[in-house]
Amino acid sequence: MAQFPSGASKPPSTARVYALEPLERRQIQEFLERQEGGADYRERCEEFLEEALAPSKDPSLRQGNLRVLSNPMDLTVVADMLARGDKPDLFRLQKQQYETMAADFSAVHIGKPFPLAEFSEAVFQMRLGDRRELTPEPFGELLECMCHRYA
């Protein structure tokens, strides 16, 4: 049962309730194709969708894949991975995205590893202090690398 901000199980009487429906395969493919170009990219998209949404797949797995592919943020990550020639794992997208970003960081900074522990601690402290934005110091080069891909 849905929970609403007031903690009630029913929305206020004046509220409009919208249900988000999964995208259709055609809509997902159109979104992916608008992100990049080229015949190779379109072919990778088609192959990826054929596998991810195959009618022969277990229905719960297929529905999970469809749910992930209906999220525009995740779908943008999938498009980026397909454009790079990578094979997206729909249930490990964040991990794949981090690994790609860390490899890019290391390449740009001549083998220097991404300082995940230090960065994570800074973000944790930021959130504890109810701050919502990271400042350029001391992680400007990290932020640049993280934002470069999706700017």
BAVEX-27255 format. One record per residue: residue number from 0; x negated, z negated, y negated of N, C-alpha, C in turn. Coordinates in pm, 1 decimal. Last residue first. Example, Ala and Ser with C-alpha at 12.3 -4.5 7.8 and 13.67 -1.06 7.14 Angstrom:
// residues 2
{1; {-1285.0; -708.0; 225.0}; {-1367.0; -714.0; 106.0}; {-1290.0; -787.0; -3.0}},
{0; {-1319.0; -780.0; 569.0}; {-1230.0; -780.0; 450.0}; {-1320.0; -780.0; 330.0}},
//
This chain:
// residues 151
{150; {-2723.5; 1910.5; -1618.2}; {-2700.9; 1923.2; -1762.3}; {-2636.6; 2055.7; -1793.4}},
{149; {-2799.1; 1850.5; -1364.9}; {-2656.0; 1865.6; -1390.3}; {-2625.1; 1877.5; -1539.0}},
{148; {-3075.4; 1826.9; -1346.5}; {-3006.7; 1909.9; -1249.2}; {-2862.6; 1939.3; -1288.3}},
{147; {-3150.2; 1638.6; -1543.2}; {-3189.7; 1779.7; -1554.2}; {-3104.1; 1869.9; -1464.9}},
{146; {-3100.7; 1377.6; -1481.3}; {-2999.2; 1450.4; -1558.6}; {-3027.3; 1600.4; -1563.3}},
{145; {-3326.7; 1295.6; -1341.4}; {-3194.3; 1277.9; -1281.0}; {-3089.2; 1364.4; -1350.6}},
{144; {-3532.3; 1351.8; -1520.9}; {-3531.2; 1417.2; -1390.2}; {-3391.9; 1410.2; -1327.0}},
{143; {-3459.7; 1180.9; -1729.9}; {-3473.9; 1324.6; -1753.7}; {-3464.9; 1401.5; -1622.2}},
{142; {-3475.2; 934.4; -1605.4}; {-3345.7; 983.4; -1652.3}; {-3349.2; 1133.3; -1675.6}},
{141; {-3752.2; 922.2; -1565.2}; {-3659.8; 919.9; -1451.1}; {-3524.9; 978.1; -1491.0}},
{140; {-3852.4; 922.3; -1821.1}; {-3888.1; 1034.0; -1732.8}; {-3798.2; 1038.0; -1608.9}},
{139; {-3738.6; 677.7; -1920.8}; {-3706.5; 808.0; -1978.2}; {-3735.4; 924.4; -1886.1}},
{138; {-3745.6; 403.2; -1860.8}; {-3720.8; 500.5; -1754.6}; {-3686.5; 639.6; -1805.7}},
{137; {-3756.1; 177.0; -2016.0}; {-3883.4; 237.4; -1976.5}; {-3866.9; 351.8; -1877.7}},
{136; {-3618.6; 387.5; -2256.4}; {-3733.0; 303.3; -2219.7}; {-3687.6; 197.1; -2121.6}},
{135; {-3366.3; 511.8; -2287.5}; {-3482.1; 590.2; -2242.0}; {-3602.1; 505.1; -2200.5}},
{134; {-3106.8; 305.3; -2144.3}; {-3185.5; 352.3; -2258.1}; {-3308.0; 426.5; -2205.3}},
{133; {-2795.8; 342.9; -1989.7}; {-2939.8; 322.8; -1974.3}; {-3010.0; 377.6; -2097.3}},
{132; {-2486.9; 180.4; -2045.0}; {-2576.0; 293.1; -2070.1}; {-2721.2; 252.1; -2049.0}},
{131; {-2334.3; -44.2; -2014.9}; {-2294.3; 74.3; -1940.8}; {-2387.9; 193.3; -1959.1}},
{130; {-2361.1; -391.4; -1961.1}; {-2403.7; -274.4; -2037.7}; {-2375.4; -151.8; -1951.6}},
{129; {-2320.3; -638.6; -1843.0}; {-2204.1; -560.1; -1885.1}; {-2241.7; -446.1; -1979.9}},
{128; {-2532.4; -755.2; -1723.4}; {-2517.1; -778.7; -1866.7}; {-2401.2; -700.8; -1927.1}},
{127; {-2511.0; -643.4; -1473.1}; {-2486.8; -787.3; -1488.3}; {-2462.3; -823.0; -1634.1}},
{126; {-2593.4; -383.0; -1536.7}; {-2453.2; -406.8; -1500.1}; {-2417.8; -554.8; -1509.6}},
{125; {-2864.6; -432.8; -1586.1}; {-2780.8; -370.7; -1688.4}; {-2634.0; -401.1; -1661.2}},
{124; {-2949.2; -525.2; -1339.3}; {-2951.6; -615.6; -1454.1}; {-2864.3; -563.4; -1568.0}},
{123; {-2915.3; -283.8; -1193.4}; {-2844.3; -404.9; -1155.0}; {-2837.5; -502.5; -1272.8}},
{122; {-3099.5; -120.1; -1324.9}; {-2956.6; -85.1; -1328.5}; {-2872.5; -207.6; -1293.2}},
{121; {-3335.7; -254.9; -1258.6}; {-3297.5; -237.9; -1399.7}; {-3149.5; -205.0; -1412.7}},
{120; {-3332.6; -228.6; -978.3}; {-3327.1; -362.7; -1039.6}; {-3284.0; -353.4; -1186.0}},
{119; {-3358.8; 50.2; -957.4}; {-3238.8; -17.1; -905.8}; {-3222.5; -155.3; -967.9}},
{118; {-3616.8; 85.9; -1062.4}; {-3501.5; 146.3; -1129.2}; {-3372.2; 77.1; -1085.8}},
{117; {-3771.1; -50.2; -874.7}; {-3772.8; -90.8; -1014.8}; {-3650.0; -38.0; -1089.3}},
{116; {-3706.7; 96.4; -638.0}; {-3684.6; -48.6; -645.9}; {-3677.2; -94.3; -792.0}},
{115; {-3781.1; 370.1; -701.3}; {-3642.9; 331.0; -671.3}; {-3618.4; 181.5; -688.7}},
{114; {-3968.9; 557.1; -849.6}; {-3972.2; 410.2; -840.8}; {-3832.4; 350.7; -819.4}},
{113; {-4074.3; 836.4; -670.0}; {-3966.8; 784.5; -754.7}; {-3962.5; 632.8; -738.7}},
{112; {-4430.9; 883.4; -652.4}; {-4299.7; 860.2; -591.9}; {-4199.0; 807.0; -693.6}},
{111; {-4629.7; 1146.4; -764.2}; {-4586.8; 1009.1; -794.9}; {-4448.0; 987.5; -734.0}},
{110; {-4698.0; 1413.2; -733.3}; {-4701.9; 1325.5; -617.3}; {-4659.4; 1182.4; -641.1}},
{109; {-4665.9; 1509.1; -1010.9}; {-4785.5; 1524.1; -928.5}; {-4797.3; 1417.2; -819.3}},
{108; {-4412.6; 1512.3; -1122.9}; {-4506.9; 1407.0; -1161.4}; {-4625.1; 1395.6; -1063.4}},
{107; {-4273.2; 1717.3; -1002.5}; {-4299.2; 1726.1; -1146.0}; {-4408.0; 1627.8; -1188.4}},
{106; {-4259.0; 1619.0; -739.6}; {-4322.1; 1748.8; -766.7}; {-4360.6; 1760.9; -913.9}},
{105; {-4117.5; 1381.4; -774.2}; {-4252.9; 1376.8; -720.7}; {-4328.2; 1507.6; -749.1}},
{104; {-3872.1; 1486.0; -860.8}; {-3948.1; 1394.5; -946.0}; {-4094.5; 1393.3; -903.1}},
{103; {-3794.3; 1631.4; -633.4}; {-3817.0; 1701.0; -760.6}; {-3903.2; 1615.5; -853.7}},
{102; {-3763.7; 1417.2; -455.6}; {-3863.9; 1521.3; -427.3}; {-3896.1; 1599.9; -554.2}},
{101; {-3553.7; 1284.1; -580.6}; {-3682.2; 1215.8; -564.8}; {-3793.8; 1316.2; -536.0}},
{100; {-3350.7; 1477.8; -558.3}; {-3395.8; 1436.5; -690.7}; {-3532.2; 1368.8; -682.5}},
{99; {-3326.5; 1484.7; -278.1}; {-3360.5; 1605.9; -352.8}; {-3417.4; 1570.2; -489.4}},
{98; {-3249.4; 1221.0; -225.3}; {-3372.7; 1274.6; -165.9}; {-3419.2; 1400.2; -239.3}},
{97; {-3002.9; 1207.2; -365.8}; {-3116.9; 1124.0; -405.8}; {-3247.7; 1183.2; -352.8}},
{96; {-2853.7; 1389.6; -215.1}; {-2875.5; 1414.7; -357.0}; {-2994.6; 1332.6; -407.2}},
{95; {-2849.2; 1263.4; 33.1}; {-2912.9; 1394.3; 18.9}; {-2945.4; 1423.4; -127.1}},
{94; {-2704.7; 1034.0; -40.9}; {-2839.8; 1021.2; 13.5}; {-2914.8; 1153.5; -1.4}},
{93; {-2463.1; 1150.3; -119.5}; {-2541.8; 1073.0; -215.8}; {-2686.3; 1059.7; -169.0}},
{92; {-2375.9; 1277.1; 122.2}; {-2409.2; 1354.6; 2.3}; {-2496.6; 1276.9; -95.3}},
{91; {-2295.8; 1215.0; 375.5}; {-2423.3; 1160.7; 329.7}; {-2470.6; 1232.3; 201.7}},
{90; {-2079.2; 1350.5; 455.3}; {-2069.0; 1205.2; 460.9}; {-2200.1; 1136.4; 423.0}},
{89; {-2146.6; 1620.3; 436.3}; {-2039.6; 1567.5; 352.2}; {-2026.6; 1416.2; 354.5}},
{88; {-2439.5; 1754.8; 396.2}; {-2377.9; 1666.4; 494.2}; {-2272.4; 1588.6; 416.4}},
{87; {-2533.3; 2088.7; 309.7}; {-2474.3; 1960.0; 273.0}; {-2417.2; 1886.1; 394.5}},
{86; {-2827.9; 2244.8; 349.4}; {-2700.3; 2230.8; 419.1}; {-2641.5; 2093.3; 386.6}},
{85; {-2990.3; 2438.2; 89.6}; {-2975.5; 2319.5; 173.4}; {-2838.2; 2318.6; 240.2}},
{84; {-3018.0; 2634.5; -94.3}; {-3040.2; 2673.0; 44.6}; {-3032.3; 2555.4; 139.9}},
{83; {-2948.5; 2582.5; -348.0}; {-3089.0; 2556.9; -313.4}; {-3121.7; 2601.1; -171.1}},
{82; {-2677.9; 2629.7; -330.0}; {-2758.4; 2718.8; -413.8}; {-2907.3; 2703.0; -383.1}},
{81; {-2601.2; 2411.8; -177.0}; {-2591.2; 2545.9; -119.5}; {-2675.1; 2645.0; -198.2}},
{80; {-2643.9; 2210.3; -367.8}; {-2720.7; 2211.6; -242.6}; {-2717.7; 2349.9; -178.2}},
{79; {-2456.6; 2280.3; -564.4}; {-2599.0; 2274.5; -597.9}; {-2683.8; 2282.2; -471.6}},
{78; {-2218.1; 2253.5; -418.2}; {-2256.5; 2384.1; -474.6}; {-2405.6; 2387.6; -505.8}},
{77; {-2224.4; 1977.1; -366.5}; {-2227.3; 2072.5; -254.6}; {-2272.2; 2209.0; -305.0}},
{76; {-2195.8; 1884.0; -627.2}; {-2318.7; 1852.1; -553.1}; {-2334.7; 1949.2; -436.4}},
{75; {-1938.2; 1978.2; -673.8}; {-2047.4; 2027.0; -757.5}; {-2181.9; 2000.8; -689.9}},
{74; {-1798.0; 1824.8; -492.3}; {-1801.0; 1969.5; -472.9}; {-1911.2; 2033.9; -557.2}},
{73; {-1819.4; 1573.7; -603.4}; {-1885.2; 1600.9; -475.2}; {-1898.8; 1750.7; -452.2}},
{72; {-1664.4; 1626.3; -833.9}; {-1803.6; 1580.4; -846.5}; {-1880.2; 1607.8; -717.6}},
{71; {-1410.2; 1707.0; -733.7}; {-1493.9; 1800.7; -810.2}; {-1639.4; 1756.1; -824.7}},
{70; {-1295.8; 1657.8; -417.4}; {-1348.3; 1582.3; -530.3}; {-1442.5; 1674.3; -608.9}},
{69; {-1241.2; 1800.3; -196.9}; {-1138.7; 1802.6; -300.7}; {-1181.3; 1723.6; -423.7}},
{68; {-1435.9; 1748.8; -12.4}; {-1442.8; 1877.4; -82.7}; {-1335.8; 1891.7; -190.4}},
{67; {-1340.6; 1503.7; 87.6}; {-1466.2; 1508.4; 11.8}; {-1472.0; 1636.3; -71.7}},
{66; {-1106.5; 1597.8; 215.4}; {-1096.9; 1496.0; 110.4}; {-1224.0; 1497.3; 23.8}},
{65; {-1212.6; 1770.1; 406.7}; {-1125.0; 1824.0; 302.3}; {-1113.1; 1726.2; 185.6}},
{64; {-1347.2; 1585.9; 568.4}; {-1421.4; 1691.5; 499.4}; {-1340.3; 1747.0; 383.4}},
{63; {-1123.6; 1443.4; 661.6}; {-1227.5; 1375.7; 583.9}; {-1310.2; 1475.4; 504.5}},
{62; {-993.9; 1647.2; 803.4}; {-926.8; 1586.5; 687.6}; {-1026.7; 1512.8; 599.3}},
{61; {-1187.0; 1688.9; 1005.1}; {-1150.5; 1799.1; 914.9}; {-1083.7; 1744.8; 788.4}},
{60; {-1176.2; 1440.7; 1129.3}; {-1300.8; 1485.2; 1066.5}; {-1273.0; 1596.8; 966.9}},
{59; {-915.2; 1446.2; 1225.4}; {-953.5; 1340.4; 1130.8}; {-1083.2; 1376.8; 1059.2}},
{58; {-914.8; 1676.3; 1400.1}; {-831.5; 1670.4; 1279.1}; {-872.5; 1562.6; 1179.0}},
{57; {-1215.7; 1822.7; 1504.7}; {-1128.5; 1706.6; 1519.2}; {-1047.1; 1691.5; 1389.2}},
{56; {-1211.8; 2180.9; 1465.2}; {-1270.1; 2048.6; 1440.6}; {-1167.2; 1940.6; 1467.7}},
{55; {-1081.0; 2420.8; 1475.5}; {-1114.6; 2359.7; 1604.1}; {-1175.8; 2219.8; 1588.6}},
{54; {-1062.8; 2508.0; 1214.3}; {-942.0; 2456.6; 1277.9}; {-970.6; 2385.9; 1411.2}},
{53; {-1328.2; 2412.0; 1000.1}; {-1288.0; 2487.9; 1119.1}; {-1163.3; 2425.4; 1182.4}},
{52; {-1445.7; 2321.4; 770.6}; {-1299.6; 2319.9; 779.0}; {-1246.2; 2397.9; 898.3}},
{51; {-1722.3; 2344.5; 806.2}; {-1665.6; 2217.0; 760.9}; {-1515.3; 2207.9; 783.0}},
{50; {-1757.4; 2619.2; 885.2}; {-1795.2; 2508.2; 973.3}; {-1723.3; 2378.4; 934.9}},
{49; {-1654.0; 2758.3; 667.6}; {-1608.6; 2791.2; 803.3}; {-1637.3; 2675.7; 898.6}},
{48; {-1807.3; 2651.8; 460.8}; {-1664.3; 2619.1; 468.8}; {-1606.9; 2650.0; 606.6}},
{47; {-2059.2; 2766.1; 524.4}; {-2042.7; 2621.5; 515.3}; {-1895.8; 2582.5; 531.5}},
{46; {-2002.9; 3040.0; 507.0}; {-2048.0; 2981.5; 634.4}; {-2026.7; 2830.4; 635.9}},
{45; {-1934.9; 3055.3; 231.8}; {-1839.0; 3095.4; 335.4}; {-1875.6; 3032.0; 469.6}},
{44; {-2177.0; 2973.3; 112.2}; {-2051.9; 2900.4; 87.9}; {-1951.4; 2928.2; 199.2}},
{43; {-2349.9; 3174.5; 199.1}; {-2374.4; 3036.0; 241.3}; {-2249.3; 2950.8; 222.7}},
{42; {-2230.5; 3390.5; 62.2}; {-2234.4; 3391.0; 209.1}; {-2259.0; 3249.3; 263.1}},
{41; {-2280.0; 3318.8; -201.3}; {-2140.6; 3330.0; -155.0}; {-2133.6; 3327.1; -2.6}},
{40; {-2563.5; 3334.5; -197.1}; {-2496.0; 3207.5; -224.4}; {-2352.3; 3211.9; -172.5}},
{39; {-2599.1; 3608.8; -151.0}; {-2652.4; 3509.6; -56.0}; {-2581.6; 3375.6; -72.5}},
{38; {-2482.0; 3724.5; -379.5}; {-2421.0; 3746.1; -248.3}; {-2470.4; 3644.4; -145.9}},
{37; {-2442.7; 3543.7; -686.3}; {-2522.2; 3611.6; -584.7}; {-2455.5; 3615.4; -449.3}},
{36; {-2404.5; 3223.2; -846.1}; {-2380.1; 3364.9; -826.5}; {-2462.7; 3419.9; -712.6}},
{35; {-2213.3; 2919.7; -899.4}; {-2338.4; 2994.9; -887.1}; {-2304.5; 3142.3; -870.3}},
{34; {-1954.7; 2828.3; -945.4}; {-2069.4; 2746.1; -982.2}; {-2199.6; 2825.2; -985.1}},
{33; {-1757.9; 2986.6; -842.5}; {-1772.3; 2985.4; -988.5}; {-1897.7; 2910.6; -1032.3}},
{32; {-1768.9; 2928.8; -572.4}; {-1817.1; 3059.4; -617.1}; {-1832.7; 3067.9; -768.1}},
{31; {-1649.2; 2673.4; -564.9}; {-1789.5; 2691.8; -527.3}; {-1844.0; 2822.3; -583.7}},
{30; {-1385.7; 2740.5; -643.3}; {-1465.3; 2646.5; -721.8}; {-1613.8; 2667.7; -693.0}},
{29; {-1310.6; 2909.0; -431.4}; {-1314.1; 2961.1; -568.6}; {-1399.4; 2871.3; -658.3}},
{28; {-1319.7; 2725.0; -217.6}; {-1409.4; 2840.2; -219.0}; {-1420.6; 2898.6; -359.8}},
{27; {-1115.0; 2551.9; -293.9}; {-1250.9; 2500.7; -277.5}; {-1349.6; 2615.5; -287.0}},
{26; {-896.9; 2725.0; -285.5}; {-933.6; 2661.5; -412.2}; {-1077.3; 2607.8; -407.6}},
{25; {-892.2; 2789.0; -11.0}; {-911.6; 2895.6; -109.3}; {-956.5; 2838.0; -243.4}},
{24; {-827.6; 2539.9; 100.9}; {-957.0; 2601.9; 128.4}; {-989.6; 2708.3; 24.4}},
{23; {-672.5; 2326.4; -143.3}; {-664.0; 2422.1; -32.7}; {-801.7; 2486.8; -16.8}},
{22; {-735.7; 1982.0; -213.4}; {-738.2; 2122.8; -248.3}; {-718.8; 2207.3; -123.5}},
{21; {-507.9; 1707.9; -158.2}; {-633.8; 1779.6; -133.2}; {-622.4; 1925.4; -176.2}},
{20; {-336.4; 1554.9; -432.4}; {-333.1; 1626.6; -305.6}; {-466.7; 1695.1; -283.1}},
{19; {-257.6; 1261.2; -581.4}; {-358.2; 1366.8; -576.3}; {-358.1; 1427.9; -436.9}},
{18; {38.9; 1176.7; -729.1}; {-33.4; 1174.8; -602.4}; {-131.8; 1291.4; -604.6}},
{17; {132.7; 977.9; -1001.7}; {90.1; 1107.6; -952.9}; {15.9; 1087.8; -821.0}},
{16; {386.1; 815.0; -1169.0}; {291.2; 804.5; -1059.1}; {261.7; 945.2; -1008.6}},
{15; {450.3; 685.6; -1482.8}; {457.0; 805.2; -1399.1}; {350.6; 791.7; -1291.4}},
{14; {616.3; 384.4; -1580.9}; {495.5; 458.3; -1542.4}; {529.7; 582.5; -1462.0}},
{13; {825.4; 220.8; -1630.5}; {805.4; 332.4; -1724.0}; {686.4; 420.4; -1685.8}},
{12; {809.7; 18.7; -1440.7}; {923.5; 112.0; -1435.2}; {905.4; 232.8; -1525.9}},
{11; {478.7; -18.5; -1304.6}; {580.4; -51.7; -1404.8}; {689.0; 55.7; -1405.9}},
{10; {450.6; 18.4; -943.1}; {407.7; 45.0; -1081.5}; {515.8; -1.9; -1178.7}},
{9; {417.3; -236.7; -697.0}; {497.0; -129.3; -757.1}; {448.8; -106.7; -899.7}},
{8; {263.7; -445.9; -632.6}; {262.0; -334.7; -537.8}; {346.9; -218.2; -586.9}},
{7; {55.7; -592.9; -890.7}; {184.2; -569.0; -824.7}; {172.2; -452.3; -727.6}},
{6; {-167.4; -608.7; -1035.5}; {-170.3; -675.3; -905.5}; {-42.2; -653.8; -827.7}},
{5; {-181.8; -458.9; -1258.5}; {-118.8; -589.3; -1273.5}; {-122.3; -669.4; -1144.4}},
{4; {-292.6; -217.3; -1159.6}; {-372.1; -310.2; -1240.9}; {-311.4; -449.5; -1254.9}},
{3; {-178.5; -190.5; -815.1}; {-178.3; -147.9; -953.3}; {-249.8; -252.5; -1037.3}},
{2; {-235.4; -73.5; -491.4}; {-242.2; -187.0; -583.4}; {-252.5; -131.9; -724.7}},
{1; {-49.2; 74.5; -223.7}; {-128.2; 86.3; -346.5}; {-123.9; -43.7; -425.9}},
{0; {-83.6; 0.0; 117.7}; {0.0; 0.0; 0.0}; {-88.2; 0.0; -124.3}},
//
